[in-house]
Amino acid sequence: MASGGGVAVASLWTEVNRCGQSGDYTRALKALTKILHENRDDVTALHCKVVCLVQTGSFKEALNVMNTHSKSLGSDVVFEKAYCEYRLNRVESSLKTIESAPEQTDKLKELYGQVLYRLERYEECRSVYTDLIRNSQDEYEEERKTNLAAVVAAMSQWEKASMEDLGLPESTYELCYNTACALIGQGQLTEAFNKLRQAEELCRVSLADDSDVTEEDIESELAVIHSQMAYIMQLQGRTDEALQLYNQVIKLKPSDVGLLAVTANNIITINKDQNVFDSKKKVKLTNAEGVEYKLARKQLQAIEFNKALLAMYTNQADQCRKLSSSLHSQNPSHPRPVLIQAAQLCREKQHSRAIELLQQFSDQNPESASCIKLTMAQLYLVQGHVTKACDVLRSIEAFRHKAGMVSALVALYSHEEDIDGAIDVFKQAIEHFQSEQPGSAAHLALVREAANFKLKHGRKKEAISDLEQLWKQNTKDVHTLAQLISAYSLVDTNKAKSLSKHLPSAETMSFNVDVDELENSHGATFVRKKAGKVVGESLPKEPGSDCTIFLLGKLPKNYDPNVTPDPERWLPMRERSYYRGKKKGKKKEQIGKGTQGAMAGASAELDASKTASSPPTSPRPGSASGSSTAPSSSGVVPPRQQKPSSSGATLRRKKSNLKSWQLFRSFLTITNFVCYI
């Protein structure tokens, strides 16, 4: 039995060897299971089983085998264990396994570099790959250089590190693509776009040689390059072209969930608060399974921020608050989640609560308080609290003495007619530049603006020191000197007289200007007209001419030389001797203007041939009884109380018009609803 079992095990090992060479790891697993059934602690069989499970993608099962037989396997399967943990996205555990290895082999170093890249420890990762490229020579050298280029690109993009020339070739489209990503991080967009064009050409050339690769496969491989090209277009402001290229990538449905998530997120940023229905469709692509393992931490953070903003724009207040609170708990010192919460509160008209939230964050995180305080100032201005807004702006140390901040504060204080507050802003800014950058262009510009502001608001005495400082910097500035003399004239006339001696003399200020030519120039607002020629006046003879030229004046169109002109034609018509005034026409007959039908009613009363068809009315209360025999007009309805005979038809027509308008309005509502769907 023993010898028979040994023969069976030997044949099983032969089967395992043959399957391993042919790559049939599933069949090899069956043979290894039979071998382990005979000897469950066979270290070689266990090791082979782990390798077969890794090759078939059964990482969790392989890890269970290694953990179960850890005593038997020992340190022989350190690489396999670390690799399984890495593929199961247990990156921290994989790092600990690698660091606990007794010996750092080349394959462990390769895996170590991958783990460090996933953990975004780019500086250490670069050192690992640099050492591997320097100390190893095999067929994987090009892959190592590609990984090193990816590390450099990540450092440039996320850590804003300067690019170093590592001497990496650009012989493959992967290397060109990584170089383009590094250039994007440095802000060299045009150069990056050209590199992506080069990567696209290299990709097409390299894949065109393979007969098994279809055009769809090539486009799928180019999707990541096209998405990055669209990103550059978006940064350059070419949003329409970028959106078109993004949508082409989405239509290809690439298998890379990270690429789909980034492309969908960028489309959402182009849509902003418009086309929110398309954005709600695209945001589903960012929730795909495994996205969190494909993207960097900052990319995931940006996607979550955009989700919160989209929830705010689609009036999903609870969802927006939930997402922003989650972001704030993950990044307590990041100002953006708090700004989103404040924006949502402002949409709900809770400005005071938003200011309290921003103030609380500003007190807890003074290093991130600048943008928060700017938002607080804006909210105060929305509420009309200009003075509070100025106090908040003046508390921002980073921007306190910037030219833009000084300009904004002066404008706000001027709006509140607080001239002293505006002058104090100028004073503090000038003192800052006096100590930090004396005599600089920014310093002198502030002094100039302060002096002009004081002169504009009648503070000439306070402007003297500023004007003196400016004049000392440039004694040839006549304008500043004139302002200084004007200011001193109110304080010290003797000083003003002494300064006036520095003014240039009238002779030095005169210019050789032809006044007539200047007045008659093309740009002059007033042009002096030259005197016209008198009719019939003879012009001077030209040299060599014997005739005299006479110019005739322009005659009217209806001029008749046979008729003597009217000597009084220059007088107004009313002053001429033959003017008799306007003829007054006959007076028109006075037509009575009364209510329509009044005259018809009166004529009917006076017509004796017509008898009243209605019985006589009762006498008016308080009137004499004898008056009842007289013809009474009380039976005739006054004109203003009469109703036209067609009133019923008119009323019916109004009702029918009202019904048709109601139907028409309902039809519009239904039409809009159908179009909305």
Sequence and secondary structure as in RCSB ss.txt:
>XXXX:A:sequence
MASGGGVAVASLWTEVNRCGQSGDYTRALKALTKILHENRDDVTALHCKVVCLVQTGSFKEALNVMNTHSKSLGS
DVVFEKAYCEYRLNRVESSLKTIESAPEQTDKLKELYGQVLYRLERYEECRSVYTDLIRNSQDEYEEERKTNLAA
VVAAMSQWEKASMEDLGLPESTYELCYNTACALIGQGQLTEAFNKLRQAEELCRVSLADDSDVTEEDIESELAVI
HSQMAYIMQLQGRTDEALQLYNQVIKLKPSDVGLLAVTANNIITINKDQNVFDSKKKVKLTNAEGVEYKLARKQL
QAIEFNKALLAMYTNQADQCRKLSSSLHSQNPSHPRPVLIQAAQLCREKQHSRAIELLQQFSDQNPESASCIKLT
MAQLYLVQGHVTKACDVLRSIEAFRHKAGMVSALVALYSHEEDIDGAIDVFKQAIEHFQSEQPGSAAHLALVREA
ANFKLKHGRKKEAISDLEQLWKQNTKDVHTLAQLISAYSLVDTNKAKSLSKHLPSAETMSFNVDVDELENSHGAT
FVRKKAGKVVGESLPKEPGSDCTIFLLGKLPKNYDPNVTPDPERWLPMRERSYYRGKKKGKKKEQIGKGTQGAMA
GASAELDASKTASSPPTSPRPGSASGSSTAPSSSGVVPPRQQKPSSSGATLRRKKSNLKSWQLFRSFLTITNFVC
YI
>XXXX:A:secstr
 HHHHHHHHHHHHHHHHHHHHHT HHHHHHHHHHHHHH TT HHHHHHHHHHHHHTT HHHHHHHHHHTHHHHGG
GGHHHHHHHHHHTT HHHHHHHHHT SS  HHHHHHHHHHHHHTT HHHHHHHHHHHHHH  STTHHHHHHHHHH
HHHHHHHHS            SHHHHHHHHHHHHHTT HHHHHHHHHHHHHHHHHHHHT TT  HHHHHHHHHHH
HHHHHHHHHHTT HHHHHHHHHHHHHH  S HHHHHHHHHHHHHHHTTSSHHHHHHHGGGGG TTGGGTS HHHH
HHHHHHHHHHHHHTT HHHHHHHHHHHHHH TT HHHHHHHHHHHHHTT HHHHHHHHHHHHHH GGGHHHHHHH
HHHHHHHHT HHHHHHHHHT TTTTT HHHHHHHHHHHHHTT HHHHHHHHHHHHHHHHHHSTT HHHHHHHHHH
HHHHHHTT HHHHHHHHHHHHHH TT HHHHHHHHHHHTTT HHHHHHHHTTS  HHHH     HHHHHTSTT S
         TT B    TT     B      TT  TTS   TTTTS GGGSTT                 TTHHH
HHHHHH TTS  SS      TTS GGGGGS  STTS  GGG   TTHHHHHHHHHHHHHHHHHHHHHHHHHHHHH
H 
